[in-house]
């Protein structure tokens, strides 16, 4: 249990939430007092356009989010009158900001996992800048509260009276809204903009159930925010969940327990027992969700993608315990590493990456882990390479989907065998035998797919997929790529209305009979295009990831066999498929 707190990224996370708890706890009391709980949540959501701009233009996400949040606060305050319902006005302005963000994300910039991290939080992105921003927010909240606290308090208890005695200036309210925006943005890394209210509002609302004295309320809110924040950081590592979510669950559970205890009016001793039982239950649940000890295999390996995980298991056999980071149907382009991945990497002897930018996030995982595994870029040794993206954020030297050419899989097996042998010399004979047996199956797969495709006329082999993930496959087996719904080698890109219209025209002009959605992506757009063009979308492919254990694409060999079968069925209108003997 205590080993979790020895991890460097956990220590940074705890430092972050402790700093945030000062500003969040104090600010939360003013938010609850003034009825601004919805605004405090909305300001984080309204930062979405700023996050998209920062991601698209390449400047600080915190700066973009804070700038947008300040504009949001100014607009809300400028439109507010003396009798304005802040909740209603906030909802109206928020809708406009979200609309702008959606337009920017879909039509202007191609936004991906970096924005999702800022919306939901991640322990792995907290740096010195985030700590400094949290400290700045806490300091400003404390200093400003000392100066403007009496005015906020007067307006909170008696709005009409405060105006009557001349406290009509909008500046105190504007400063309060700006502080809410700053504190919310300071919580981006650890908690995420959408869940910041769990640390800013909920602890203050919980303490409010038990006291109405301002000093006790503020002190209790700061303390509770700190305790819930630290507990959430610990639980996020033990349960392998995002920190914002675990903090939100814990703070919500504590509030519910406090509310129930308050409403049933238990005697003081009973309340203490109930609170203690609730805390014990939370700890027990979190402990039960934690990971167990590792296996007894002599070698610990980490593999980033599902394909690599399968290859490493086949070559390593019983001598290697493999921690596979990506799970079936998880898109590597959009993946955000979890604490469990960092912990596994810290203990690993060797880490296998796919390369060519597909799993670039693995560099941060290795750095955060504090371990020293031998990092092997398997994609760097493959013999067949195709050009990558030539422009934009997705620009890359090579197309990263190298495994769709079995010749590259052969080279990958050799690379894995050599890396495992270097890390575990006594296992050399076992690794060599396992690799040789598996290579025979890969070569049989290659011959079988080629034979299947030869039964389909060349002019009928026309492929339309979700995104450009199959260039290696099509080059190897003589298939013509008509187009892709997402015209990019990464799913982080988004198709425009013009892209879809052009693809629809091309499908009709070429007489394409089938559109192939991918197993890891939503098929809705592919199905809609199929309806408009008269094609079928009944045959799905495994592109970036293997399928679940009970699917035809659960292994690398099964994935490529299933892809060949689906393509032949699509090309021939379902008249025949592709069966390859000897492939498990």
C-alpha positions in Angstrom: 0.0 0.0 0.0 2.7 2.5 1.0 4.8 1.6 -1.9 2.5 3.6 -4.1 3.6 6.8 -2.4 7.3 6.1 -3.3 6.6 6.6 -7.1 7.8 9.9 -8.4 4.7 10.7 -10.4 2.5 9.9 -7.4 4.5 12.3 -5.2 4.1 15.0 -7.8 0.4 14.3 -7.9 0.1 14.6 -4.1 2.0 17.9 -4.1 -0.3 19.1 -6.8 -3.6 18.3 -5.0 -2.2 19.7 -1.7 -1.5 23.0 -3.3 -4.8 22.9 -5.1 -6.7 22.1 -1.9 -5.7 25.5 -0.4 -7.2 27.5 -3.2 -10.0 25.1 -3.9 -11.1 24.7 -0.3 -11.2 28.5 0.4 -12.8 29.3 -3.0 -15.3 26.5 -2.6 -16.9 28.2 0.4 -17.5 31.4 -1.6 -18.8 29.4 -4.5 -21.4 27.6 -2.3 -22.3 30.8 -0.4 -22.9 32.7 -3.7 -24.6 29.9 -5.5 -22.0 29.6 -8.2 -21.5 25.8 -8.2 -22.8 25.4 -11.7 -20.6 28.3 -12.9 -17.5 26.7 -11.4 -18.3 23.5 -13.3 -19.2 25.3 -16.5 -16.0 27.4 -16.6 -13.9 24.3 -17.0 -16.1 23.0 -19.7 -16.1 26.4 -21.4 -12.3 26.2 -21.6 -12.7 23.6 -24.3 -12.2 26.0 -27.2 -9.0 27.2 -25.6 -7.7 23.7 -25.3 -8.4 23.0 -28.9 -6.6 26.3 -30.0 -3.6 25.5 -27.8 -3.4 22.0 -29.2 -3.8 23.1 -32.8 -1.5 26.1 -32.6 1.1 24.5 -30.4 1.1 26.8 -27.3 0.5 26.2 -23.6 -2.7 24.4 -22.9 -3.1 26.1 -19.6 -2.7 29.5 -21.2 -5.3 28.7 -23.9 -7.7 27.3 -21.3 -7.2 30.2 -18.9 -7.7 32.8 -21.6 -10.9 31.2 -22.7 -12.1 30.8 -19.1 -11.5 34.4 -18.4 -13.4 35.5 -21.5 -16.2 33.2 -20.4 -16.2 34.8 -16.9 -16.2 38.3 -18.3 -19.0 37.6 -20.7 -21.2 36.1 -18.0 -20.5 39.0 -15.6 -21.1 41.6 -18.3 -24.4 40.1 -19.2 -25.6 39.7 -15.6 -27.9 42.2 -14.2 -28.8 42.9 -10.5 -31.5 40.2 -10.6 -30.0 37.8 -13.1 -30.2 34.1 -12.5 -26.5 33.1 -12.8 -27.3 29.5 -13.6 -29.5 30.4 -16.6 -27.1 32.9 -18.0 -24.2 30.5 -17.5 -26.0 27.8 -19.4 -26.7 30.1 -22.4 -23.1 31.4 -22.6 -21.7 27.9 -22.1 -23.7 26.5 -25.1 -22.1 29.2 -27.3 -18.6 28.4 -26.1 -19.1 24.6 -26.6 -20.4 25.2 -30.1 -17.2 27.2 -30.9 -15.1 24.4 -29.5 -16.8 21.7 -31.5 -16.4 23.7 -34.7 -12.7 24.3 -34.0 -12.1 20.6 -33.1 -13.9 19.1 -36.1 -13.4 21.6 -38.9 -10.3 23.6 -38.1 -8.0 21.5 -36.0 -7.5 17.7 -35.6 -7.7 17.2 -31.9 -6.8 14.0 -30.0 -5.8 12.5 -26.8 -3.9 15.5 -25.4 -7.3 17.4 -25.1 -8.9 14.3 -23.5 -6.2 14.3 -20.9 -6.8 17.9 -20.0 -10.5 17.3 -19.8 -10.2 14.3 -17.4 -6.8 14.5 -15.8 -3.7 12.3 -15.8 -1.0 11.8 -13.1 1.6 11.4 -15.8 1.4 14.9 -17.2 2.0 16.8 -14.0 5.1 18.9 -14.1 6.8 21.8 -12.4 4.7 24.3 -14.3 1.5 22.7 -13.0 2.8 22.9 -9.5 3.7 26.5 -9.9 0.3 27.4 -11.3 -1.4 25.6 -8.4 0.7 27.5 -5.9 -0.1 30.8 -7.7 -3.8 30.1 -7.7 -3.7 29.2 -4.0 -1.7 32.4 -3.1 -4.1 34.6 -5.1 -7.2 33.1 -3.5 -5.8 33.6 0.0 -4.7 37.2 -0.7 -7.8 38.2 -2.5 -10.0 36.6 0.1 -8.5 38.7 2.8 -9.2 41.9 0.8 -12.5 41.1 -0.8 -13.9 38.5 1.5 -16.1 40.9 3.5 -17.8 42.1 0.3 -18.3 38.5 -1.0 -19.7 37.6 2.4 -22.0 40.6 2.5 -23.3 39.9 -0.9 -23.7 36.2 -0.2 -25.9 36.7 2.9 -27.8 39.9 1.8 -27.5 40.8 -1.9 -30.1 43.6 -1.7 -28.6 45.0 1.5 -25.1 45.1 0.1 -26.3 47.1 -2.9 -28.2 49.4 -0.7 -25.1 50.4 1.3 -23.2 51.2 -1.8 -21.4 47.9 -2.6 -22.5 48.1 -6.3 -19.1 47.7 -8.1 -19.0 44.7 -10.4 -15.2 44.3 -9.7 -15.5 42.0 -6.6 -17.8 39.6 -8.5 -15.6 39.7 -11.6 -12.5 38.9 -9.5 -14.3 36.0 -7.8 -15.3 34.6 -11.2 -11.7 35.0 -12.5 -10.3 33.2 -9.4 -12.7 30.3 -10.1 -11.4 30.2 -13.7 -7.8 30.3 -12.6 -8.2 27.5 -10.0 -10.2 25.4 -12.4 -7.4 25.7 -15.0 -4.8 25.0 -12.3 -6.5 21.7 -11.7 -6.3 20.6 -15.4 -3.4 18.2 -15.1 -4.4 16.4 -11.9 -8.1 16.4 -12.1 -9.2 17.6 -15.5 -11.4 20.6 -16.4 -14.6 18.6 -16.4 -14.1 17.1 -12.9 -12.5 20.1 -11.1 -15.7 20.7 -9.2 -15.0 17.5 -7.3 -12.1 19.3 -5.5 -13.4 22.9 -5.6 -17.1 22.6 -4.8 -17.9 19.2 -3.2 -15.6 19.4 -0.1 -17.0 22.9 0.7 -20.6 21.6 0.2 -19.9 18.6 2.5 -18.4 20.7 5.3 -21.3 23.2 5.0 -23.6 20.4 6.2 -21.9 20.5 9.6 -21.0 24.1 10.2 -22.1 27.6 9.2 -19.3 29.5 10.9 -17.1 30.9 8.2 -13.6 30.3 9.7 -14.5 26.7 10.6 -16.1 26.1 7.2 -13.1 27.3 5.3 -10.6 25.4 7.4 -12.7 22.2 7.2 -13.0 22.6 3.4 -9.3 23.0 2.9 -8.6 19.9 5.1 -11.3 17.8 3.4 -10.2 18.7 -0.1 -6.6 17.7 0.8 -7.6 14.4 2.4 -9.9 13.5 -0.5 -7.3 14.6 -3.1 -4.5 12.4 -1.6 -6.9 9.5 -1.2 -8.0 9.9 -4.8 -4.4 10.0 -6.1 -3.7 6.8 -4.2 -6.9 5.1 -5.4 -6.2 6.1 -9.0 -2.9 4.1 -8.9 -4.3 1.2 -7.1 -7.4 0.9 -9.4 -5.6 2.1 -12.6 -8.2 4.8 -13.1 -7.8 8.5 -14.0 -7.2 10.7 -10.9 -10.0 13.1 -11.6 -12.5 10.2 -11.6 -11.3 8.7 -8.4 -11.3 12.0 -6.6 -14.8 12.7 -7.8 -16.0 9.3 -6.6 -14.5 9.7 -3.2 -15.7 13.2 -2.7 -19.2 12.3 -3.9 -19.2 9.3 -1.5 -18.1 11.4 1.5 -20.7 14.0 0.7 -23.5 11.3 0.4 -22.4 9.8 3.7 -22.3 13.2 5.4 -25.7 14.1 4.0 -27.3 10.8 5.2 -25.8 11.1 8.6 -27.0 14.7 8.9 -30.5 14.0 7.8 -31.1 11.0 10.1 -29.7 13.2 12.9 -27.6 10.5 14.5 -26.1 11.2 17.9 -22.6 12.6 17.8 -21.1 9.3 18.6 -23.2 7.5 16.0 -22.1 10.1 13.4 -18.5 9.5 14.2 -19.0 5.7 14.0 -20.8 6.1 10.6 -18.1 8.4 9.3 -15.4 5.9 10.4 -17.2 3.0 8.9 -17.6 4.9 5.6 -13.9 5.7 5.5 -13.0 2.1 6.2 -15.3 0.9 3.5 -13.7 3.3 0.9 -10.2 2.1 1.9 -11.3 -1.5 1.7 -12.9 -1.1 -1.7 -9.8 0.7 -3.0 -7.5 -1.8 -1.6 -9.5 -4.7 -3.1 -9.2 -3.1 -6.5 -5.4 -2.9 -6.3 -3.1 -5.0 -8.4 -1.6 -8.2 -7.1 2.0 -9.4 -7.2 3.6 -10.2 -10.6 4.1 -13.7 -12.0 7.1 -16.0 -11.3 8.5 -15.8 -14.8 12.2 -15.1 -14.9 11.8 -12.2 -17.3 9.4 -9.3 -17.2 8.5 -7.6 -20.5 6.3 -4.7 -21.5 4.7 -4.5 -25.0 2.8 -1.4 -26.1 0.4 -2.8 -28.7 -1.8 -5.8 -28.9 0.1 -7.1 -31.9 3.5 -6.8 -30.1 2.0 -8.4 -27.0 1.0 -11.5 -29.0 4.3 -11.7 -30.8 6.3 -11.4 -27.5 4.1 -14.1 -25.9 4.6 -16.5 -28.8 8.4 -16.0 -28.8 8.8 -15.8 -25.0 6.6 -18.7 -24.0 6.6 -19.6 -20.3 9.8 -17.8 -19.7 8.4 -14.3 -20.1 5.7 -12.5 -18.2 4.2 -9.9 -20.6 2.4 -6.7 -19.5 0.5 -5.6 -22.6 -0.4 -1.9 -22.3 -3.0 -1.6 -25.1 -6.0 -3.9 -24.7 -8.1 -5.3 -27.5 -10.1 -2.7 -29.5 -8.1 0.1 -27.9 -7.0 2.7 -30.4 -3.2 3.3 -30.0 -3.4 6.8 -31.6 -5.7 8.1 -28.8 -4.4 6.1 -25.9 -3.5 7.8 -22.6 -1.2 5.6 -20.4 -2.5 4.6 -16.9 -0.6 4.3 -13.6 -0.5 0.5 -13.9 1.5 0.9 -17.1 4.1 3.0 -15.3 4.3 0.6 -12.4 4.8 -2.4 -14.8 7.4 -0.6 -16.8 9.3 0.2 -13.6 9.8 -3.5 -12.9 10.4 -4.6 -16.5 13.6 -6.0 -18.0 12.7 -5.1 -21.6 10.0 -2.9 -23.2 8.9 -3.4 -26.8 7.5 -0.5 -28.8 6.0 -0.5 -32.2 7.6 2.7 -33.4 7.0 5.3 -36.1 5.0 7.5 -33.7 2.2 5.0 -33.1 3.1 4.6 -29.4 5.2 7.7 -28.9 3.6 8.0 -25.4 5.7 5.1 -24.3 8.7 7.4 -23.9 6.9 9.3 -21.1 5.9 6.0 -19.5 9.5 4.9 -19.3 10.6 8.3 -18.0 7.9 8.4 -15.3 8.6 4.8 -14.2 12.1 5.4 -12.9 13.0 2.0 -14.1 15.7 1.0 -16.6 14.2 -1.5 -19.1 16.0 -2.2 -22.4 13.7 -0.3 -24.8 13.4 -2.1 -28.2 11.8 -0.3 -31.2 10.6 -3.3 -33.1 9.3 -1.2 -36.0 12.8 0.2 -36.7 14.1 -3.2 -37.9 11.3 -4.1 -40.4 12.4 -4.5 -44.0 9.3 -3.1 -45.8 8.5 0.5 -45.1 5.9 2.8 -46.7 5.8 6.7 -46.6 4.1 8.3 -43.6 2.0 11.4 -43.4 3.6 14.3 -45.3 2.1 17.2 -43.4 0.2 18.3 -40.3 0.5 17.1 -36.7 0.4 13.5 -38.0 3.5 13.9 -40.1 5.8 10.8 -39.7 8.6 9.2 -41.6 6.9 5.9 -42.2 3.4 4.5 -42.1 3.3 2.9 -38.6 1.0 -0.1 -39.5 4.0 -2.3 -40.6 2.6 -5.5 -39.2 0.0 -5.8 -42.0 2.9 -7.2 -44.2 3.8 -10.6 -42.8 7.4 -10.1 -44.0 7.6 -7.3 -41.4 6.1 -9.6 -38.8 8.9 -12.1 -39.5 11.5 -9.4 -38.9 9.7 -8.4 -35.7 9.9 -12.0 -34.4 13.6 -12.1 -35.0 14.1 -8.7 -33.2 12.0 -9.9 -30.2 13.9 -13.2 -30.1 17.3 -11.4 -30.0 16.1 -8.9 -27.4 14.8 -11.6 -25.1 18.0 -13.6 -25.5 20.1 -10.6 -24.6 18.0 -10.0 -21.5 17.8 -13.7 -20.5 20.8 -15.7 -22.0 19.8 -19.0 -20.4 16.6 -18.9 -22.3 18.2 -18.6 -25.8 17.4 -22.1 -26.9 13.7 -21.8 -25.9 13.4 -18.4 -27.6 15.0 -19.7 -30.8 12.7 -22.8 -30.9 9.6 -20.7 -30.2 10.5 -18.2 -32.9 11.2 -20.8 -35.5 7.9 -22.5 -34.9 6.0 -19.2 -35.1 7.8 -18.1 -38.2 6.7 -21.2 -40.0 3.1 -20.2 -39.2 3.6 -16.6 -40.4 5.0 -17.7 -43.7 2.1 -20.1 -44.2 -0.2 -17.2 -43.5 1.5 -15.0 -46.1 1.2 -17.8 -48.7 -2.5 -18.4 -47.8 -3.5 -14.8 -48.1 -1.8 -14.4 -51.5 -3.6 -17.5 -52.8 -7.0 -16.2 -51.6 -6.5 -12.8 -53.2 -5.4 -14.5 -56.5 -9.0 -15.9 -56.8 -10.4 -12.4 -57.0 -10.1 -10.4 -60.2 -7.7 -7.5 -59.9 -10.4 -4.9 -60.8 -12.6 -6.2 -58.0 -10.1 -5.7 -55.3 -11.1 -2.2 -54.3 -10.8 -1.2 -50.7 -12.5 1.6 -48.7 -11.8 1.6 -44.9 -12.2 3.8 -41.9 -8.7 5.2 -42.0 -5.4 4.6 -43.9 -4.2 1.6 -41.9 -3.9 -1.1 -44.6 -1.3 0.2 -47.0 1.1 -2.6 -46.2 -1.6 -5.2 -46.7 -2.8 -3.8 -50.0 0.8 -3.4 -51.3 1.6 -6.9 -50.5 -1.5 -8.5 -52.0 -2.3 -6.3 -55.0 -5.4 -4.5 -53.6 -6.4 -1.0 -54.9 -7.1 1.6 -52.2 -10.0 3.7 -53.3 -10.1 5.9 -50.2 -10.6 6.1 -46.5 -13.4 7.8 -44.4 -10.6 9.4 -42.3 -8.0 10.4 -44.9 -5.1 9.9 -42.5 -2.9 7.2 -41.0 -4.1 8.2 -37.5 -7.6 8.1 -36.2 -7.0 11.4 -34.3 -7.8 13.1 -37.6 -11.5 13.9 -38.4 -13.1 13.8 -41.9 -14.8 17.0 -43.1 -18.1 17.2 -44.9 -16.2 17.8 -48.1 -14.0 14.7 -47.5 -17.1 12.5 -47.1 -18.8 14.0 -50.2 -15.7 13.4 -52.4 -15.4 9.8 -51.1 -19.1 9.1 -51.7 -18.7 10.3 -55.3 -15.6 8.2 -55.8 -17.2 5.0 -54.4 -20.1 5.4 -56.8 -17.9 6.2 -59.8 -15.6 3.2 -59.1 -18.4 0.8 -58.4 -17.1 -0.2 -55.0 -19.3 -2.9 -53.5 -18.1 -2.9 -49.9 -16.9 -0.5 -47.2 -14.9 -2.1 -44.4 -15.3 -0.5 -41.0 -12.7 -1.2 -38.4 -13.3 -3.2 -35.2 -11.9 -0.5 -32.9 -13.9 2.4 -34.4 -17.6 3.2 -34.5 -19.1 1.8 -37.7 -21.9 4.4 -37.9 -20.2 6.7 -40.5 -19.2 3.7 -42.7 -22.7 2.3 -42.5 -24.2 5.7 -43.5 -21.9 6.0 -46.5 -22.8 2.4 -47.5 -26.5 3.2 -47.4 -26.0 6.3 -49.6 -23.9 4.4 -52.1 -25.6 1.0 -52.2 -22.4 -0.7 -50.9 -22.3 -3.1 -47.9 -20.6 -2.4 -44.6 -21.1 -5.9 -43.2 -17.4 -7.0 -43.2 -15.2 -5.4 -40.5 -11.4 -5.4 -40.4 -8.8 -5.4 -37.6 -6.6 -2.4 -38.2 -4.7 -0.9 -35.3 -5.6 -3.5 -32.7 -6.4 -7.2 -32.2 -9.9 -8.2 -31.2 -11.1 -9.6 -27.8 -10.1 -13.1 -26.8 -13.3 -14.7 -28.2 -13.0 -13.0 -31.6 -11.6 -14.2 -34.9 -8.9 -11.5 -34.5 -7.7 -12.3 -31.0 -4.2 -13.1 -32.3 -1.9 -11.7 -35.0 -2.3 -14.8 -37.2 -6.1 -14.7 -36.6 -6.3 -11.0 -37.3 -4.7 -11.2 -40.7 -6.6 -14.4 -41.6 -9.9 -12.6 -40.6 -9.0 -9.5 -42.6 -8.3 -11.6 -45.7 -11.6 -13.5 -45.3 -13.6 -10.2 -44.8 -12.0 -8.6 -47.9 -12.6 -11.6 -50.2 -16.2 -11.7 -49.1 -16.6 -8.0 -49.6 -14.9 -8.0 -53.0 -17.0 -11.0 -54.2 -20.4 -9.9 -52.8 -20.3 -12.7 -50.2 -19.8 -15.4 -52.8 -16.8 -16.9 -51.1 -14.3 -16.2 -48.3 -10.7 -17.1 -47.5 -9.7 -20.3 -45.6 -6.1 -20.9 -44.7 -5.2 -24.3 -43.6 -2.9 -24.8 -40.6 -3.4 -21.3 -39.1 -4.7 -21.5 -35.5 
